[in-house]
Amino acid sequence: MGVVDRRVFEARKKAFIERLEREALQERVDGDILPLLRLLNTHPDIYTTSSCSGRIMVAEAVRPSYSKGRGFRPVAKWHHPVPAELVAEAVAEVDNAWLMVRGAILHLAAADAKTAYRLVEIGRETGHKHSGIIAMNRGGIFVEILGEERLDIPLKRGGVLISDVDAAVDVANKTLVLAKLRLYWLAARLEAELFGREAPSSEEIRRAVRRAAYCLG
């Protein structure tokens, strides 16, 4: 008998789908990734838990960390390229500020090992190199697909600006755009591999990403 209990899997899938749709109505779901999440949830052996298409964040911290209780506080975040003026407004609110970019992250549950390993393979094939299986229990085999884009720029320390905000935001926006392109590559391969939909080949998308990276500088 496998680790995953199909009845538990189905019950949790139903609960997570209901939560996703409830939060979507409340506009609490990242719109850039919502269509992909809804598609993945139609697969009989997959459901999604928490995901993000990539984001830019201003955080109050002496040093960047996501550890709770370590003096880290998100001040503002965006799932799209952001004007430097908005970042400057957020930075003005705090004494110590970092500008951070994170690529896409998807958390999914699979009903069996074959599906879980295929999700990991597709993640890694599309440049989400830090993807892997992170847990397993009766509710599923849990996969994290994680983009490699990451940027941490110190903007302000002790109330004094130490970086050019305009230049930092320009780099952050370009990094986020590349992260979004990588996510669209992932989405195309998932649609082709898991749902039999027509999609550009990985090589075609890889060339497009490289051209975009060249244009962005």
C-alpha positions as CSV (number, residue, x, y, z in Angstrom):
1,M,0.0,0.0,0.0
2,G,1.3,3.4,-1.0
3,V,1.8,6.4,1.3
4,V,-1.0,8.4,-0.3
5,D,-4.5,7.6,0.6
6,R,-6.7,8.4,-2.4
7,R,-9.7,9.4,-0.2
8,V,-7.6,11.8,1.8
9,F,-6.0,13.1,-1.4
10,E,-9.4,13.8,-3.0
11,A,-10.7,15.5,0.2
12,R,-7.7,17.8,0.4
13,K,-7.9,18.5,-3.3
14,K,-11.5,19.6,-2.9
15,A,-10.6,21.8,0.1
16,F,-7.7,23.5,-1.6
17,I,-9.6,24.2,-4.8
18,E,-12.5,25.7,-2.8
19,R,-10.0,27.9,-1.0
20,L,-8.3,29.0,-4.2
21,E,-11.6,30.0,-5.8
22,R,-12.7,31.8,-2.6
23,E,-9.5,33.7,-2.4
24,A,-9.6,34.5,-6.1
25,L,-13.0,36.1,-5.6
26,Q,-11.4,38.2,-2.8
27,E,-8.6,39.2,-5.3
28,R,-6.0,37.5,-3.0
29,V,-4.6,35.3,-5.7
30,D,-1.8,36.3,-8.1
31,G,-3.6,36.8,-11.4
32,D,-0.6,35.9,-13.5
33,I,-0.6,32.3,-12.2
34,L,-4.3,31.7,-11.6
35,P,-5.1,30.3,-15.0
36,L,-2.3,27.7,-14.6
37,L,-3.4,26.8,-11.1
38,R,-7.0,26.2,-12.3
39,L,-5.7,24.1,-15.2
40,L,-3.5,22.0,-13.0
41,N,-6.4,21.4,-10.6
42,T,-8.3,19.7,-13.4
43,H,-5.7,16.9,-13.6
44,P,-7.0,13.9,-11.7
45,D,-3.7,13.3,-9.9
46,I,-2.6,16.9,-9.0
47,Y,-3.8,19.7,-6.9
48,T,-2.1,23.0,-6.0
49,T,-1.6,24.5,-2.6
50,S,0.2,27.8,-2.6
51,S,1.9,29.5,-5.5
52,C,3.3,32.9,-6.8
53,S,4.3,33.9,-10.3
54,G,7.2,36.0,-9.0
55,R,7.3,39.3,-7.2
56,I,9.3,42.4,-6.3
57,M,9.3,43.3,-2.6
58,V,10.5,46.1,-0.4
59,A,11.3,44.7,3.0
60,E,12.3,46.4,6.3
61,A,15.4,44.5,7.6
62,V,19.0,45.0,8.6
63,R,19.7,41.9,6.4
64,P,17.4,39.9,4.1
65,S,15.8,36.9,5.7
66,Y,12.4,35.2,5.7
67,S,12.9,33.9,9.2
68,K,10.0,35.0,11.5
69,G,11.1,36.9,14.5
70,R,14.3,38.1,12.9
71,G,13.4,41.7,12.3
72,F,12.2,41.1,8.7
73,R,9.0,42.9,7.7
74,P,7.5,43.1,4.2
75,V,6.6,46.7,3.4
76,A,5.3,46.5,-0.1
77,K,5.1,43.9,-2.9
78,W,4.2,43.7,-6.5
79,H,3.7,40.8,-9.0
80,H,4.5,43.1,-11.9
81,P,7.2,45.6,-12.9
82,V,6.9,48.6,-10.7
83,P,7.6,52.4,-11.1
84,A,10.6,53.6,-9.1
85,E,8.4,56.2,-7.5
86,L,6.3,53.5,-5.7
87,V,9.4,51.8,-4.4
88,A,10.8,55.2,-3.2
89,E,7.6,55.8,-1.3
90,A,7.8,52.4,0.4
91,V,11.5,52.9,1.3
92,A,10.7,56.3,2.8
93,E,8.6,54.6,5.5
94,V,11.5,52.7,7.1
95,D,15.1,53.1,8.3
96,N,16.5,49.9,6.8
97,A,15.2,48.7,3.4
98,W,16.0,46.0,0.9
99,L,14.7,45.6,-2.6
100,M,14.1,41.9,-3.3
101,V,13.0,39.9,-6.3
102,R,11.9,36.3,-6.2
103,G,11.0,34.1,-9.2
104,A,8.0,31.9,-9.4
105,I,7.2,29.2,-6.8
106,L,4.5,26.5,-7.1
107,H,3.5,24.0,-4.5
108,L,1.6,21.0,-5.8
109,A,0.5,17.7,-4.5
110,A,0.6,14.5,-6.6
111,A,-1.3,11.3,-6.1
112,D,1.6,9.1,-7.0
113,A,5.4,9.0,-7.4
114,K,5.4,8.9,-11.2
115,T,3.3,12.2,-11.4
116,A,5.5,13.8,-8.7
117,Y,8.7,13.0,-10.4
118,R,7.4,14.2,-13.8
119,L,6.5,17.6,-12.2
120,V,10.0,17.9,-10.9
121,E,11.5,17.0,-14.2
122,I,9.4,19.6,-16.1
123,G,10.3,22.2,-13.5
124,R,14.0,21.5,-13.9
125,E,13.8,21.3,-17.7
126,T,12.3,24.8,-17.8
127,G,15.0,26.4,-15.7
128,H,13.3,26.0,-12.3
129,K,16.4,24.2,-11.1
130,H,15.7,24.2,-7.4
131,S,12.6,22.0,-7.8
132,G,12.1,18.8,-5.9
133,I,9.9,16.7,-3.6
134,I,9.6,18.3,-0.2
135,A,7.2,16.0,1.7
136,M,4.8,13.1,1.5
137,N,1.9,12.0,3.5
138,R,-1.6,10.5,3.1
139,G,-2.7,13.7,1.3
140,G,-0.2,13.5,-1.4
141,I,3.5,13.7,-2.5
142,F,4.3,17.4,-2.3
143,V,6.4,19.1,-5.0
144,E,8.0,22.5,-5.0
145,I,8.9,24.1,-8.3
146,L,11.1,27.0,-7.7
147,G,12.6,29.6,-10.1
148,E,16.2,30.5,-9.9
149,E,15.7,34.3,-10.1
150,R,16.7,36.0,-6.9
151,L,17.9,39.5,-6.2
152,D,18.6,41.3,-2.9
153,I,19.7,45.0,-3.1
154,P,20.2,47.0,0.1
155,L,18.6,50.4,-0.5
156,K,18.7,52.1,2.9
157,R,20.6,51.6,6.2
158,G,20.1,53.5,9.4
159,G,17.9,56.0,7.6
160,V,20.4,56.8,4.9
161,L,20.0,55.8,1.2
162,I,23.0,53.7,0.1
163,S,21.8,52.7,-3.4
164,D,20.4,54.5,-6.4
165,V,16.7,53.6,-6.2
166,D,16.0,54.2,-9.9
167,A,18.9,51.9,-11.0
168,A,17.9,49.2,-8.5
169,V,14.3,49.2,-9.6
170,D,15.4,48.9,-13.3
171,V,17.4,45.8,-12.5
172,A,14.6,44.4,-10.3
173,N,12.0,44.9,-13.1
174,K,14.2,43.2,-15.7
175,T,14.8,40.3,-13.3
176,L,11.1,39.9,-12.7
177,V,10.3,39.9,-16.4
178,L,12.8,37.1,-17.0
179,A,11.2,35.2,-14.1
180,K,7.8,35.6,-15.7
181,L,9.1,34.4,-19.0
182,R,10.5,31.3,-17.3
183,L,7.1,30.7,-15.7
184,Y,5.4,30.9,-19.1
185,W,7.9,28.3,-20.4
186,L,6.9,26.1,-17.5
187,A,3.2,26.6,-18.1
188,A,3.6,25.7,-21.8
189,R,5.5,22.5,-21.0
190,L,3.0,21.5,-18.3
191,E,0.1,22.0,-20.8
192,A,1.9,20.0,-23.4
193,E,3.1,17.1,-21.2
194,L,0.2,16.7,-18.9
195,F,-2.8,17.8,-21.0
196,G,-1.7,17.1,-24.6
197,R,-2.1,20.7,-25.7
198,E,-0.1,22.3,-28.5
199,A,2.8,24.4,-27.2
200,P,6.1,25.7,-28.5
201,S,9.0,23.4,-28.0
202,S,11.4,24.0,-25.2
203,E,14.1,25.0,-27.6
204,E,11.8,27.6,-29.2
205,I,11.0,29.0,-25.8
206,R,14.6,28.9,-24.7
207,R,15.6,31.0,-27.7
208,A,12.9,33.5,-27.0
209,V,14.0,33.8,-23.4
210,R,17.6,34.3,-24.5
211,R,16.5,37.0,-27.0
212,A,14.5,38.7,-24.3
213,A,17.4,38.6,-21.8
214,Y,19.7,40.2,-24.5
215,C,17.2,43.0,-25.2
216,L,16.8,43.6,-21.4
217,G,20.5,43.9,-21.1
